[in-house]
Amino acid sequence: PNTAALAQVEAGFPVTLNGSHFVTSSVVLWNGTAVPTTVMSNAQLQITITTAQISAPGSGQLVVHTPANLSGDLGCDSGGNSQALVFTVT
């Protein structure tokens, strides 16, 4: 989902991000700040949005960052950031 109620965020709202080419060092950025990220697979990451990220109704941007210069069987050597997704708290 890309929307949650403030009461859900206060309890800790899990968000799953789907994509591709994620690696163990991929991390989700909330408005440019890294948040604890669980790499579920090379196509799925999970974070928990809490009041540490947003304490009142509003929105924030989620970006997946993968460091550059990864090699070997990871299949990724360029790294970089994904396009931003907007997450709204009502």
Backbone bond lengths (Angstrom), bond angles and torsions (degrees), N, CA, C in turn:
res aa  C-N    CA-C-N  psi(-1)  N-CA   C-N-CA  omega(-1)  CA-C   N-CA-C  phi
1 P - - - 1.471 - - 1.524 111.27 -
2 N 1.307 116.50 155.62 1.467 119.77 176.58 1.523 111.42 -115.72
3 T 1.351 116.41 13.46 1.462 121.70 177.94 1.523 109.43 -142.40
4 A 1.328 116.05 143.06 1.468 121.70 175.14 1.519 108.38 -146.10
5 A 1.317 115.57 154.31 1.459 121.03 174.47 1.526 108.93 -81.15
6 L 1.309 117.37 151.66 1.460 121.76 -179.49 1.529 111.02 -56.48
7 A 1.330 117.69 -37.95 1.469 120.50 178.59 1.527 111.42 -61.36
8 Q 1.335 117.92 -35.22 1.465 121.20 177.06 1.528 110.76 -67.64
9 V 1.325 116.11 -40.27 1.465 120.91 179.99 1.525 110.13 -66.82
10 E 1.322 116.55 -38.87 1.464 119.86 178.68 1.523 111.62 -59.93
11 A 1.338 117.10 -30.82 1.463 121.97 178.70 1.522 112.19 -87.61
12 G 1.329 117.91 -8.09 1.460 122.33 -176.09 1.512 109.17 93.05
13 F 1.324 117.84 105.81 1.462 123.26 -174.21 1.525 110.39 -106.47
14 P 1.345 118.02 112.98 1.469 119.88 179.53 1.529 111.04 -73.42
15 V 1.322 115.02 136.79 1.462 121.80 178.63 1.520 107.75 -126.85
16 T 1.323 116.24 128.66 1.462 122.00 177.16 1.520 108.25 -105.00
17 L 1.329 115.87 129.11 1.453 121.64 178.10 1.520 108.21 -108.22
18 N 1.326 116.16 125.72 1.457 121.96 179.58 1.517 109.82 -103.65
19 G 1.315 116.41 141.53 1.456 121.55 179.77 1.509 109.80 -172.15
20 S 1.314 116.31 -140.37 1.464 120.53 178.78 1.520 109.43 -156.33
21 H 1.315 115.00 160.04 1.458 123.15 176.51 1.524 113.83 64.33
22 F 1.350 117.71 25.38 1.461 119.79 174.30 1.525 108.65 -73.27
23 V 1.319 116.19 147.64 1.466 122.28 178.22 1.529 108.09 -129.35
24 T 1.313 117.01 171.88 1.466 120.50 -175.58 1.525 112.92 -60.12
25 S 1.321 117.99 -22.80 1.461 119.99 179.84 1.531 112.92 -96.87
26 S 1.330 118.09 4.58 1.465 120.44 174.36 1.525 108.85 -67.67
27 V 1.317 116.11 142.88 1.463 120.81 -178.26 1.526 108.69 -140.75
28 V 1.326 115.81 147.62 1.460 121.08 177.20 1.523 108.45 -91.79
29 L 1.321 115.09 135.67 1.462 122.37 176.15 1.524 108.41 -107.04
30 W 1.330 116.29 129.66 1.457 122.38 173.53 1.520 106.32 -104.53
31 N 1.325 116.75 112.59 1.469 121.74 -176.63 1.530 111.24 49.74
32 G 1.327 115.53 39.68 1.459 121.23 175.55 1.509 115.95 89.23
33 T 1.335 118.19 -4.56 1.460 121.98 -179.17 1.522 109.82 -109.93
34 A 1.329 116.15 130.04 1.468 120.32 -179.53 1.526 110.50 -64.12
35 V 1.333 115.40 137.58 1.463 121.72 175.14 1.531 107.78 -118.48
36 P 1.331 117.48 154.17 1.467 118.89 178.65 1.531 110.69 -54.18
37 T 1.317 115.20 126.60 1.459 122.13 -173.16 1.515 110.27 -125.48
38 T 1.325 116.26 132.73 1.463 121.54 173.90 1.519 107.59 -106.19
39 V 1.335 116.53 123.34 1.455 121.32 176.70 1.521 106.89 -86.98
40 M 1.318 116.03 108.89 1.460 121.59 -179.12 1.531 111.25 -80.05
41 S 1.332 115.67 -36.93 1.469 122.34 179.27 1.519 107.29 -166.47
42 N 1.334 116.71 -176.87 1.465 118.80 178.45 1.531 111.60 -73.54
43 A 1.342 117.28 -1.53 1.452 121.33 -180.00 1.525 113.11 -124.22
44 Q 1.350 117.60 3.17 1.455 118.81 -175.25 1.523 112.08 -150.01
45 L 1.340 114.90 131.38 1.465 123.08 175.20 1.519 107.96 -121.29
46 Q 1.339 116.45 155.47 1.458 119.35 176.48 1.523 109.81 -135.98
47 I 1.329 114.78 138.87 1.461 122.40 174.98 1.524 107.58 -133.21
48 T 1.324 116.09 171.09 1.457 121.24 172.97 1.516 108.03 -125.05
49 I 1.328 115.53 120.92 1.463 121.36 177.38 1.525 107.64 -84.43
50 T 1.324 116.62 128.09 1.461 121.80 179.53 1.526 108.99 -131.96
51 T 1.319 115.61 -178.78 1.461 119.42 177.41 1.526 111.92 -68.25
52 A 1.330 117.94 -10.44 1.468 120.05 172.94 1.532 109.79 -68.07
53 Q 1.335 117.24 -28.59 1.456 120.86 177.81 1.528 111.96 -90.83
54 I 1.341 117.37 -39.80 1.462 120.94 -177.81 1.522 108.36 -151.91
55 S 1.313 116.75 122.61 1.465 120.61 -173.16 1.525 113.87 -108.47
56 A 1.320 117.04 1.04 1.463 121.61 179.16 1.528 107.53 -149.45
57 P 1.327 117.98 162.33 1.466 118.85 177.38 1.527 111.57 -52.73
58 G 1.310 115.12 139.99 1.458 121.71 -178.63 1.510 109.30 163.65
59 S 1.308 117.06 -157.02 1.465 120.29 -179.95 1.515 110.56 -144.61
60 G 1.305 114.25 162.62 1.455 121.58 177.36 1.511 109.45 -145.38
61 Q 1.324 116.32 164.89 1.455 121.13 179.32 1.515 110.63 -103.89
62 L 1.323 115.46 135.53 1.456 122.48 174.59 1.521 108.52 -107.90
63 V 1.321 116.04 129.06 1.463 122.88 178.11 1.518 107.00 -134.13
64 V 1.323 116.96 138.92 1.466 121.08 173.71 1.523 107.82 -96.22
65 H 1.331 115.41 126.46 1.463 121.42 178.17 1.526 109.15 -111.51
66 T 1.327 115.17 128.98 1.462 121.62 174.10 1.525 107.54 -120.63
67 P 1.339 117.04 124.12 1.473 119.65 -179.21 1.531 112.19 -60.41
68 A 1.311 115.74 152.67 1.464 121.48 177.41 1.525 110.21 -82.09
69 N 1.312 114.90 172.63 1.465 124.11 174.44 1.524 113.62 66.27
70 L 1.334 116.78 31.90 1.452 120.46 171.56 1.524 106.91 -88.03
71 S 1.298 117.28 144.34 1.463 119.16 -178.03 1.513 109.59 -144.06
72 G 1.308 115.13 -170.81 1.455 120.27 -179.22 1.506 110.97 80.48
73 D 1.326 116.08 -144.31 1.462 118.91 -175.25 1.529 113.28 -81.71
74 L 1.335 118.14 8.01 1.460 120.30 177.20 1.523 111.44 -73.27
75 G 1.315 116.44 -25.74 1.452 119.95 177.94 1.514 114.45 74.52
76 C 1.314 118.19 15.31 1.462 121.01 -178.09 1.516 108.97 -137.07
77 D 1.321 117.60 122.00 1.462 118.82 176.65 1.521 112.30 -125.91
78 S 1.331 117.50 -3.86 1.458 118.77 -177.38 1.528 112.58 -100.53
79 G 1.317 118.42 -28.94 1.454 121.10 179.84 1.516 111.96 60.12
80 G 1.327 116.17 -162.44 1.453 120.85 177.51 1.505 112.61 122.78
81 N 1.318 115.25 -170.12 1.458 122.57 -177.74 1.518 111.04 -111.78
82 S 1.326 115.22 147.12 1.455 120.77 173.79 1.521 109.39 -78.01
83 Q 1.317 115.50 173.99 1.459 119.52 170.49 1.518 107.83 -68.55
84 A 1.308 116.44 150.19 1.460 121.67 -179.10 1.528 110.35 -77.22
85 L 1.336 114.34 140.88 1.463 122.23 171.38 1.522 107.62 -113.88
86 V 1.311 117.34 142.79 1.463 121.52 179.89 1.529 108.49 -94.46
87 F 1.338 116.10 131.33 1.457 122.70 175.69 1.522 107.18 -116.36
88 T 1.332 116.49 126.17 1.460 121.90 -173.68 1.522 110.78 -111.65
89 V 1.327 116.24 135.47 1.453 122.84 174.39 1.521 107.35 -112.50
90 T 1.335 114.56 125.07 1.469 119.90 -176.96 1.515 111.52 -103.16
